[in-house]
Amino acid sequence: MNKPDYYEVLSVPRDAGPDEIKKAFRRLAMKFHPDRNPDDPRAEERFKEAKEAFDVLSDPERRGLYDRFGHAGLSGVSGDRAGGFDPNEIFGDLFGSIFGGAFGQRASAGGRDLIYRLELDLEQVAAGASVPIEFETFVSCGSCKGSGSTPGAAVERCPDCHGQGELRIQQGFFTLRQTCARCEGRGSLRRADCRECQGAGRIRSRRRLEVKIPAGVDEGDRIRLAGQGETGAHGTGPGDLYVEVHLRPHAHFRREGSDLYCEVPVSFVTLALGGIAQVPTFEGSQDLDIPPETQSGSVFKLKGLGLPTLKSRRRGDLLCQVQVEIPVKLRAEQVRLLKEFQATIDREVKGGEARSSKIFGRRPG
């Protein structure tokens, strides 16, 4: 089976530079990675093709052989080099995008990501809301502006990492990055620690934020607030804050996706003779038309009175299950009338006539 042309696989011209090749591979890797396409075998094949093409075109020696002799020129050539590219950088970016930045931390990435559990009512989900939250975390030290040094103190570049904040260790194909132990990832050495933060560049404090909740969010959804997480030590940037949505139980409604379900108590007389029942909604009470001889447990649909769909104008439906409401504390006269009514029903049944035309029929709604 003929192998595809590597330049066509990455959709780059034959004179493409290293950066263009790297960007093309990153784009395809994010699109066809198996973790993003668990049920698509073709996506996994496309991912492997892109990886093979990148391995060759990112290595100057292998690329030269391929340009002159095609695939035959690569026979017996080892593929353990990456032409100056760090595959960790590419796959770090890839998995960071897939998992929302939660796939590990770079040495200089700074503070941790935080998760805030936010409980909402269905009314807030229906209309959207702006909700204040408060939490404790590390923030940048105000005295030293996050540097960890007393203002005016002498600072020199770390001689071990040469100001990079990390050390790189080459192990065959992979380049491992490790935080510099001498400067603790800062890239510089300070001569006097800030008294307020003891040289850490950050202090613990309570933060208050307003979180905008879009209409239609569901249980377990996360809202990402970039840069609102924990501030890193020694002047490194903050992580992200993820607001995780949890819904409080509602007194009247049960949610399934964008649809709402509720039970509507209706009197026996209304079910038998037909009538109007009042149904609560987020827009106020709505009339529900009950046809005659409706059976208890029947379900009626009120279209468009459910919850909004996230990132869409569509709304779900409100499904109302009618339940017969049994009266209590009956007076003697009411008991007598009910017994007389029951007697007429019994006589009809004995005569072979069914009590209700709906007993064996389809429930309305």
LUMKOLDO-439479 format. One record per residue (C-alpha): residue number from 1; residue in three letters; x, y, z. Coordinates in steps of 0.25 Angstrom, whole numbers, plus 5000, padded with zeros to 4 digits. Example, Ala and Ser with C-alpha at 12.3 -4.5 7.8 and 13.67 -1.06 7.14 Angstrom:
% LUMKOLDO-439479
{pt 1; "ala"; {5049; 4982; 5031}}
{pt 2; "ser"; {5055; 4996; 5029}}
***
This chain:
% LUMKOLDO-439479
{pt 1; "met"; {5000; 5000; 5000}}
{pt 2; "asn"; {5006; 5013; 4996}}
{pt 3; "lys"; {5009; 5023; 5007}}
{pt 4; "pro"; {5003; 5037; 5005}}
{pt 5; "asp"; {5012; 5049; 5002}}
{pt 6; "tyr"; {5016; 5055; 5015}}
{pt 7; "tyr"; {5015; 5070; 5010}}
{pt 8; "glu"; {5000; 5067; 5006}}
{pt 9; "val"; {4997; 5060; 5020}}
{pt 10; "leu"; {5001; 5073; 5027}}
{pt 11; "ser"; {4996; 5082; 5016}}
{pt 12; "val"; {5008; 5090; 5015}}
{pt 13; "pro"; {5017; 5094; 5003}}
{pt 14; "arg"; {5030; 5087; 5000}}
{pt 15; "asp"; {5038; 5099; 5004}}
{pt 16; "ala"; {5030; 5101; 5018}}
{pt 17; "gly"; {5039; 5105; 5029}}
{pt 18; "pro"; {5040; 5098; 5043}}
{pt 19; "asp"; {5030; 5107; 5050}}
{pt 20; "glu"; {5020; 5105; 5038}}
{pt 21; "ile"; {5022; 5090; 5039}}
{pt 22; "lys"; {5020; 5090; 5055}}
{pt 23; "lys"; {5007; 5098; 5054}}
{pt 24; "ala"; {5001; 5089; 5043}}
{pt 25; "phe"; {5004; 5077; 5052}}
{pt 26; "arg"; {4998; 5083; 5064}}
{pt 27; "arg"; {4986; 5087; 5057}}
{pt 28; "leu"; {4984; 5073; 5051}}
{pt 29; "ala"; {4987; 5066; 5065}}
{pt 30; "met"; {4977; 5074; 5072}}
{pt 31; "lys"; {4966; 5071; 5062}}
{pt 32; "phe"; {4969; 5056; 5060}}
{pt 33; "his"; {4975; 5052; 5074}}
{pt 34; "pro"; {4968; 5038; 5079}}
{pt 35; "asp"; {4964; 5045; 5092}}
{pt 36; "arg"; {4956; 5054; 5084}}
{pt 37; "asn"; {4950; 5044; 5075}}
{pt 38; "pro"; {4948; 5031; 5083}}
{pt 39; "asp"; {4939; 5025; 5073}}
{pt 40; "asp"; {4945; 5028; 5060}}
{pt 41; "pro"; {4956; 5018; 5056}}
{pt 42; "arg"; {4959; 5027; 5043}}
{pt 43; "ala"; {4963; 5039; 5052}}
{pt 44; "glu"; {4973; 5030; 5059}}
{pt 45; "glu"; {4979; 5027; 5046}}
{pt 46; "arg"; {4980; 5041; 5042}}
{pt 47; "phe"; {4986; 5045; 5055}}
{pt 48; "lys"; {4997; 5034; 5052}}
{pt 49; "glu"; {4999; 5039; 5038}}
{pt 50; "ala"; {5001; 5053; 5043}}
{pt 51; "lys"; {5011; 5049; 5054}}
{pt 52; "glu"; {5019; 5041; 5044}}
{pt 53; "ala"; {5020; 5052; 5034}}
{pt 54; "phe"; {5024; 5062; 5045}}
{pt 55; "asp"; {5035; 5053; 5050}}
{pt 56; "val"; {5041; 5053; 5036}}
{pt 57; "leu"; {5039; 5067; 5032}}
{pt 58; "ser"; {5044; 5073; 5045}}
{pt 59; "asp"; {5057; 5066; 5044}}
{pt 60; "pro"; {5066; 5073; 5034}}
{pt 61; "glu"; {5074; 5060; 5031}}
{pt 62; "arg"; {5062; 5051; 5029}}
{pt 63; "arg"; {5054; 5062; 5021}}
{pt 64; "gly"; {5066; 5064; 5012}}
{pt 65; "leu"; {5066; 5049; 5009}}
{pt 66; "tyr"; {5051; 5049; 5007}}
{pt 67; "asp"; {5052; 5061; 4997}}
{pt 68; "arg"; {5062; 5054; 4989}}
{pt 69; "phe"; {5058; 5040; 4989}}
{pt 70; "gly"; {5044; 5039; 4994}}
{pt 71; "his"; {5039; 5028; 5004}}
{pt 72; "ala"; {5050; 5019; 4999}}
{pt 73; "gly"; {5061; 5029; 5004}}
{pt 74; "leu"; {5056; 5027; 5018}}
{pt 75; "ser"; {5058; 5011; 5019}}
{pt 76; "gly"; {5068; 5008; 5030}}
{pt 77; "val"; {5069; 5022; 5035}}
{pt 78; "ser"; {5066; 5023; 5050}}
{pt 79; "gly"; {5055; 5033; 5054}}
{pt 80; "asp"; {5059; 5036; 5068}}
{pt 81; "arg"; {5062; 5051; 5065}}
{pt 82; "ala"; {5053; 5062; 5064}}
{pt 83; "gly"; {5061; 5073; 5057}}
{pt 84; "gly"; {5062; 5082; 5069}}
{pt 85; "phe"; {5047; 5081; 5072}}
{pt 86; "asp"; {5043; 5078; 5086}}
{pt 87; "pro"; {5031; 5068; 5085}}
{pt 88; "asn"; {5027; 5071; 5099}}
{pt 89; "glu"; {5024; 5085; 5096}}
{pt 90; "ile"; {5014; 5080; 5085}}
{pt 91; "phe"; {5007; 5070; 5093}}
{pt 92; "gly"; {5007; 5079; 5105}}
{pt 93; "asp"; {4999; 5089; 5097}}
{pt 94; "leu"; {4991; 5078; 5091}}
{pt 95; "phe"; {4986; 5072; 5104}}
{pt 96; "gly"; {4985; 5085; 5110}}
{pt 97; "ser"; {4974; 5089; 5100}}
{pt 98; "ile"; {4967; 5075; 5101}}
{pt 99; "phe"; {4966; 5075; 5116}}
{pt 100; "gly"; {4964; 5090; 5118}}
{pt 101; "gly"; {4979; 5093; 5123}}
{pt 102; "ala"; {4978; 5082; 5134}}
{pt 103; "phe"; {4988; 5072; 5128}}
{pt 104; "gly"; {5000; 5075; 5137}}
{pt 105; "gln"; {5007; 5088; 5140}}
{pt 106; "arg"; {5020; 5094; 5133}}
{pt 107; "ala"; {5031; 5097; 5142}}
{pt 108; "ser"; {5028; 5112; 5140}}
{pt 109; "ala"; {5013; 5111; 5139}}
{pt 110; "gly"; {5011; 5118; 5152}}
{pt 111; "gly"; {4999; 5116; 5161}}
{pt 112; "arg"; {4989; 5104; 5162}}
{pt 113; "asp"; {4976; 5104; 5155}}
{pt 114; "leu"; {4964; 5104; 5165}}
{pt 115; "ile"; {4950; 5098; 5165}}
{pt 116; "tyr"; {4939; 5106; 5172}}
{pt 117; "arg"; {4926; 5098; 5174}}
{pt 118; "leu"; {4914; 5107; 5172}}
{pt 119; "glu"; {4900; 5103; 5175}}
{pt 120; "leu"; {4889; 5109; 5167}}
{pt 121; "asp"; {4873; 5109; 5166}}
{pt 122; "leu"; {4866; 5105; 5154}}
{pt 123; "glu"; {4861; 5119; 5153}}
{pt 124; "gln"; {4875; 5124; 5151}}
{pt 125; "val"; {4878; 5114; 5141}}
{pt 126; "ala"; {4865; 5118; 5133}}
{pt 127; "ala"; {4868; 5133; 5133}}
{pt 128; "gly"; {4884; 5133; 5134}}
{pt 129; "ala"; {4889; 5140; 5146}}
{pt 130; "ser"; {4901; 5148; 5152}}
{pt 131; "val"; {4905; 5141; 5165}}
{pt 132; "pro"; {4915; 5147; 5175}}
{pt 133; "ile"; {4925; 5136; 5180}}
{pt 134; "glu"; {4936; 5137; 5191}}
{pt 135; "phe"; {4948; 5128; 5193}}
{pt 136; "glu"; {4962; 5128; 5199}}
{pt 137; "thr"; {4974; 5127; 5191}}
{pt 138; "phe"; {4988; 5132; 5188}}
{pt 139; "val"; {4989; 5146; 5182}}
{pt 140; "ser"; {5001; 5154; 5178}}
{pt 141; "cys"; {5008; 5161; 5190}}
{pt 142; "gly"; {5005; 5176; 5189}}
{pt 143; "ser"; {5018; 5180; 5196}}
{pt 144; "cys"; {5028; 5174; 5186}}
{pt 145; "lys"; {5018; 5173; 5174}}
{pt 146; "gly"; {5020; 5158; 5174}}
{pt 147; "ser"; {5036; 5158; 5172}}
{pt 148; "gly"; {5038; 5153; 5186}}
{pt 149; "ser"; {5049; 5163; 5188}}
{pt 150; "thr"; {5050; 5175; 5197}}
{pt 151; "pro"; {5048; 5187; 5187}}
{pt 152; "gly"; {5061; 5192; 5183}}
{pt 153; "ala"; {5069; 5179; 5187}}
{pt 154; "ala"; {5080; 5174; 5177}}
{pt 155; "val"; {5075; 5163; 5167}}
{pt 156; "glu"; {5084; 5155; 5159}}
{pt 157; "arg"; {5082; 5144; 5148}}
{pt 158; "cys"; {5083; 5130; 5153}}
{pt 159; "pro"; {5096; 5124; 5148}}
{pt 160; "asp"; {5090; 5109; 5148}}
{pt 161; "cys"; {5078; 5112; 5138}}
{pt 162; "his"; {5083; 5125; 5132}}
{pt 163; "gly"; {5070; 5132; 5136}}
{pt 164; "gln"; {5061; 5121; 5129}}
{pt 165; "gly"; {5056; 5116; 5143}}
{pt 166; "glu"; {5057; 5102; 5138}}
{pt 167; "leu"; {5067; 5092; 5134}}
{pt 168; "arg"; {5066; 5083; 5122}}
{pt 169; "ile"; {5071; 5068; 5122}}
{pt 170; "gln"; {5072; 5061; 5108}}
{pt 171; "gln"; {5068; 5046; 5109}}
{pt 172; "gly"; {5068; 5041; 5095}}
{pt 173; "phe"; {5056; 5046; 5087}}
{pt 174; "phe"; {5050; 5053; 5099}}
{pt 175; "thr"; {5055; 5066; 5106}}
{pt 176; "leu"; {5051; 5066; 5120}}
{pt 177; "arg"; {5049; 5080; 5127}}
{pt 178; "gln"; {5051; 5081; 5142}}
{pt 179; "thr"; {5050; 5093; 5151}}
{pt 180; "cys"; {5063; 5099; 5155}}
{pt 181; "ala"; {5065; 5096; 5170}}
{pt 182; "arg"; {5075; 5108; 5172}}
{pt 183; "cys"; {5065; 5119; 5168}}
{pt 184; "glu"; {5052; 5111; 5170}}
{pt 185; "gly"; {5048; 5114; 5156}}
{pt 186; "arg"; {5049; 5129; 5157}}
{pt 187; "gly"; {5062; 5130; 5148}}
{pt 188; "ser"; {5068; 5140; 5157}}
{pt 189; "leu"; {5074; 5141; 5171}}
{pt 190; "arg"; {5070; 5152; 5181}}
{pt 191; "arg"; {5078; 5158; 5192}}
{pt 192; "ala"; {5067; 5161; 5202}}
{pt 193; "asp"; {5054; 5155; 5204}}
{pt 194; "cys"; {5041; 5163; 5205}}
{pt 195; "arg"; {5036; 5163; 5220}}
{pt 196; "glu"; {5021; 5162; 5217}}
{pt 197; "cys"; {5022; 5149; 5208}}
{pt 198; "gln"; {5035; 5144; 5213}}
{pt 199; "gly"; {5041; 5143; 5199}}
{pt 200; "ala"; {5029; 5135; 5193}}
{pt 201; "gly"; {5024; 5147; 5185}}
{pt 202; "arg"; {5009; 5143; 5189}}
{pt 203; "ile"; {5000; 5143; 5202}}
{pt 204; "arg"; {4987; 5137; 5205}}
{pt 205; "ser"; {4975; 5145; 5204}}
{pt 206; "arg"; {4960; 5145; 5202}}
{pt 207; "arg"; {4955; 5148; 5188}}
{pt 208; "arg"; {4941; 5153; 5183}}
{pt 209; "leu"; {4937; 5151; 5169}}
{pt 210; "glu"; {4924; 5152; 5161}}
{pt 211; "val"; {4922; 5140; 5152}}
{pt 212; "lys"; {4912; 5141; 5140}}
{pt 213; "ile"; {4904; 5129; 5138}}
{pt 214; "pro"; {4898; 5127; 5124}}
{pt 215; "ala"; {4884; 5122; 5123}}
{pt 216; "gly"; {4883; 5107; 5121}}
{pt 217; "val"; {4895; 5102; 5129}}
{pt 218; "asp"; {4894; 5087; 5134}}
{pt 219; "glu"; {4899; 5079; 5146}}
{pt 220; "gly"; {4914; 5078; 5146}}
{pt 221; "asp"; {4916; 5088; 5135}}
{pt 222; "arg"; {4929; 5097; 5137}}
{pt 223; "ile"; {4931; 5111; 5134}}
{pt 224; "arg"; {4946; 5115; 5132}}
{pt 225; "leu"; {4951; 5128; 5137}}
{pt 226; "ala"; {4964; 5130; 5132}}
{pt 227; "gly"; {4975; 5136; 5141}}
{pt 228; "gln"; {4966; 5136; 5153}}
{pt 229; "gly"; {4972; 5124; 5160}}
{pt 230; "glu"; {4984; 5123; 5170}}
{pt 231; "thr"; {4995; 5133; 5168}}
{pt 232; "gly"; {5008; 5125; 5166}}
{pt 233; "ala"; {5021; 5127; 5175}}
{pt 234; "his"; {5032; 5137; 5172}}
{pt 235; "gly"; {5024; 5146; 5162}}
{pt 236; "thr"; {5019; 5134; 5153}}
{pt 237; "gly"; {5005; 5136; 5147}}
{pt 238; "pro"; {4992; 5131; 5153}}
{pt 239; "gly"; {4985; 5118; 5149}}
{pt 240; "asp"; {4970; 5118; 5145}}
{pt 241; "leu"; {4957; 5117; 5153}}
{pt 242; "tyr"; {4947; 5107; 5149}}
{pt 243; "val"; {4933; 5109; 5154}}
{pt 244; "glu"; {4926; 5096; 5155}}
{pt 245; "val"; {4911; 5096; 5154}}
{pt 246; "his"; {4902; 5088; 5163}}
{pt 247; "leu"; {4887; 5089; 5164}}
{pt 248; "arg"; {4878; 5090; 5176}}
{pt 249; "pro"; {4866; 5081; 5176}}
{pt 250; "his"; {4853; 5089; 5172}}
{pt 251; "ala"; {4840; 5088; 5180}}
{pt 252; "his"; {4832; 5087; 5167}}
{pt 253; "phe"; {4840; 5083; 5155}}
{pt 254; "arg"; {4849; 5071; 5151}}
{pt 255; "arg"; {4859; 5074; 5140}}
{pt 256; "glu"; {4864; 5065; 5129}}
{pt 257; "gly"; {4872; 5072; 5119}}
{pt 258; "ser"; {4865; 5085; 5115}}
{pt 259; "asp"; {4851; 5078; 5118}}
{pt 260; "leu"; {4844; 5080; 5131}}
{pt 261; "tyr"; {4834; 5071; 5138}}
{pt 262; "cys"; {4824; 5074; 5148}}
{pt 263; "glu"; {4812; 5068; 5155}}
{pt 264; "val"; {4799; 5075; 5154}}
{pt 265; "pro"; {4788; 5072; 5165}}
{pt 266; "val"; {4774; 5072; 5158}}
{pt 267; "ser"; {4761; 5069; 5164}}
{pt 268; "phe"; {4753; 5056; 5161}}
{pt 269; "val"; {4742; 5065; 5155}}
{pt 270; "thr"; {4751; 5072; 5146}}
{pt 271; "leu"; {4757; 5059; 5141}}
{pt 272; "ala"; {4744; 5053; 5138}}
{pt 273; "leu"; {4737; 5065; 5132}}
{pt 274; "gly"; {4748; 5073; 5127}}
{pt 275; "gly"; {4753; 5087; 5130}}
{pt 276; "ile"; {4765; 5096; 5133}}
{pt 277; "ala"; {4776; 5094; 5142}}
{pt 278; "gln"; {4787; 5104; 5146}}
{pt 279; "val"; {4801; 5100; 5144}}
{pt 280; "pro"; {4813; 5108; 5150}}
{pt 281; "thr"; {4824; 5112; 5140}}
{pt 282; "phe"; {4836; 5121; 5141}}
{pt 283; "glu"; {4828; 5131; 5133}}
{pt 284; "gly"; {4816; 5131; 5143}}
{pt 285; "ser"; {4803; 5121; 5143}}
{pt 286; "gln"; {4799; 5115; 5130}}
{pt 287; "asp"; {4785; 5109; 5127}}
{pt 288; "leu"; {4785; 5094; 5124}}
{pt 289; "asp"; {4773; 5089; 5116}}
{pt 290; "ile"; {4768; 5076; 5122}}
{pt 291; "pro"; {4759; 5068; 5113}}
{pt 292; "pro"; {4747; 5060; 5118}}
{pt 293; "glu"; {4750; 5046; 5123}}
{pt 294; "thr"; {4765; 5048; 5126}}
{pt 295; "gln"; {4772; 5038; 5134}}
{pt 296; "ser"; {4780; 5041; 5146}}
{pt 297; "gly"; {4795; 5040; 5141}}
{pt 298; "ser"; {4793; 5045; 5127}}
{pt 299; "val"; {4804; 5054; 5122}}
{pt 300; "phe"; {4802; 5067; 5115}}
{pt 301; "lys"; {4813; 5075; 5108}}
{pt 302; "leu"; {4814; 5090; 5108}}
{pt 303; "lys"; {4824; 5093; 5097}}
{pt 304; "gly"; {4835; 5104; 5099}}
{pt 305; "leu"; {4832; 5105; 5114}}
{pt 306; "gly"; {4844; 5097; 5119}}
{pt 307; "leu"; {4859; 5102; 5120}}
{pt 308; "pro"; {4868; 5109; 5110}}
{pt 309; "thr"; {4878; 5101; 5103}}
{pt 310; "leu"; {4892; 5105; 5105}}
{pt 311; "lys"; {4898; 5113; 5093}}
{pt 312; "ser"; {4884; 5112; 5086}}
{pt 313; "arg"; {4871; 5120; 5085}}
{pt 314; "arg"; {4863; 5107; 5086}}
{pt 315; "arg"; {4855; 5104; 5099}}
{pt 316; "gly"; {4851; 5091; 5104}}
{pt 317; "asp"; {4837; 5087; 5108}}
{pt 318; "leu"; {4829; 5086; 5121}}
{pt 319; "leu"; {4823; 5072; 5123}}
{pt 320; "cys"; {4811; 5072; 5132}}
{pt 321; "gln"; {4806; 5059; 5139}}
{pt 322; "val"; {4792; 5061; 5144}}
{pt 323; "gln"; {4789; 5053; 5157}}
{pt 324; "val"; {4775; 5052; 5163}}
{pt 325; "glu"; {4774; 5060; 5176}}
{pt 326; "ile"; {4766; 5053; 5187}}
{pt 327; "pro"; {4758; 5062; 5196}}
{pt 328; "val"; {4759; 5061; 5211}}
{pt 329; "lys"; {4750; 5064; 5222}}
{pt 330; "leu"; {4737; 5061; 5214}}
{pt 331; "arg"; {4724; 5066; 5220}}
{pt 332; "ala"; {4712; 5056; 5222}}
{pt 333; "glu"; {4705; 5061; 5210}}
{pt 334; "gln"; {4717; 5060; 5201}}
{pt 335; "val"; {4719; 5045; 5206}}
{pt 336; "arg"; {4705; 5042; 5202}}
{pt 337; "leu"; {4706; 5048; 5188}}
{pt 338; "leu"; {4719; 5041; 5186}}
{pt 339; "lys"; {4712; 5028; 5190}}
{pt 340; "glu"; {4700; 5030; 5181}}
{pt 341; "phe"; {4710; 5033; 5169}}
{pt 342; "gln"; {4717; 5020; 5172}}
{pt 343; "ala"; {4704; 5012; 5172}}
{pt 344; "thr"; {4701; 5017; 5158}}
{pt 345; "ile"; {4715; 5013; 5153}}
{pt 346; "asp"; {4713; 4999; 5159}}
{pt 347; "arg"; {4700; 4997; 5152}}
{pt 348; "glu"; {4706; 5001; 5139}}
{pt 349; "val"; {4718; 4992; 5141}}
{pt 350; "lys"; {4708; 4980; 5144}}
{pt 351; "gly"; {4701; 4983; 5131}}
{pt 352; "gly"; {4713; 4981; 5123}}
{pt 353; "glu"; {4717; 4996; 5121}}
{pt 354; "ala"; {4731; 5000; 5124}}
{pt 355; "arg"; {4733; 5011; 5135}}
{pt 356; "ser"; {4742; 5019; 5126}}
{pt 357; "ser"; {4744; 5020; 5111}}
{pt 358; "lys"; {4759; 5022; 5114}}
{pt 359; "ile"; {4762; 5010; 5123}}
{pt 360; "phe"; {4768; 5002; 5111}}
{pt 361; "gly"; {4770; 5014; 5102}}
{pt 362; "arg"; {4782; 5023; 5100}}
{pt 363; "arg"; {4784; 5034; 5110}}
{pt 364; "pro"; {4782; 5048; 5105}}
{pt 365; "gly"; {4795; 5057; 5103}}
***
